[in-house]
């Protein structure tokens, strides 16, 4: 059975997706805030694309979110940001000299034995993994904090922590309610909120992990 009520009309082009229906129909102010946090992270993070994607996808694997696991920032973020008035050129995707390939994504789950990652990228994956699986493990682990401070500034550590926190929240929300379709494309959809009048909702904003 559905985790929440989703009528047949939610599968029509009017709504664009079941995820869009849920965001429009249930707790719209809260879901909009969550979507805005997700897009703010994507727009404002100053971390490199490989660090962001490594930590994000490890979080997605732990969450089990199909949307998050199949989202590719270089491919999907430009349309999502443009749909909400963001600036792709100043985002981490726009700044990236090179985009991660599928070999990079395939190696993330087995990162401990992979030679594809830099020390900074490996630390980002470890940080995401421990935040998602064992947040208490940081307590008293001075060795870890020494390692991460060797590769990240305090600004970058806060940036990474907020980013991972946003992915944990959004990914678990989508997966637990089973509204996490795989990402194939991102197309803008206009929806109307029953409580706040006309709003423009982009599925990239809705489903961006």
Helices and strands as residue ranges (DSSP letters): G 8-11, H 18-25, H 28-44, H 49-63, H 66-70, H 73-83, G 88-90, H 92-95, H 102-107, G 111-113, H 119-133, G 135-138, H 142-149, H 154-176, E 188-193, E 197-202, H 203-207
